[in-house]
């Protein structure tokens, strides 16, 4: 938070509460968590079973990449 906000604007003692409230809300409710991909930290906290959900696309993407690695692209003449 500190590095982000100090790059954009100066945080003053009279606005620090508003800045912290914004940051906490943005972090917990707006931005998806990097670890849980599409879910926000609040969603995972409210529904702990979401932490165990594995995205279907991850598996299919890995399978596609593996298939492409093993596929020969050379033209046979």
ABEGO torsion letter per residue (X at the ends): XAAAAAAABBBBAAAAAAAAAAAAAAAAAABBBAAAGABBAAAAAABAAAAABBBAAAAAAAAAAAAAAABBABBBX
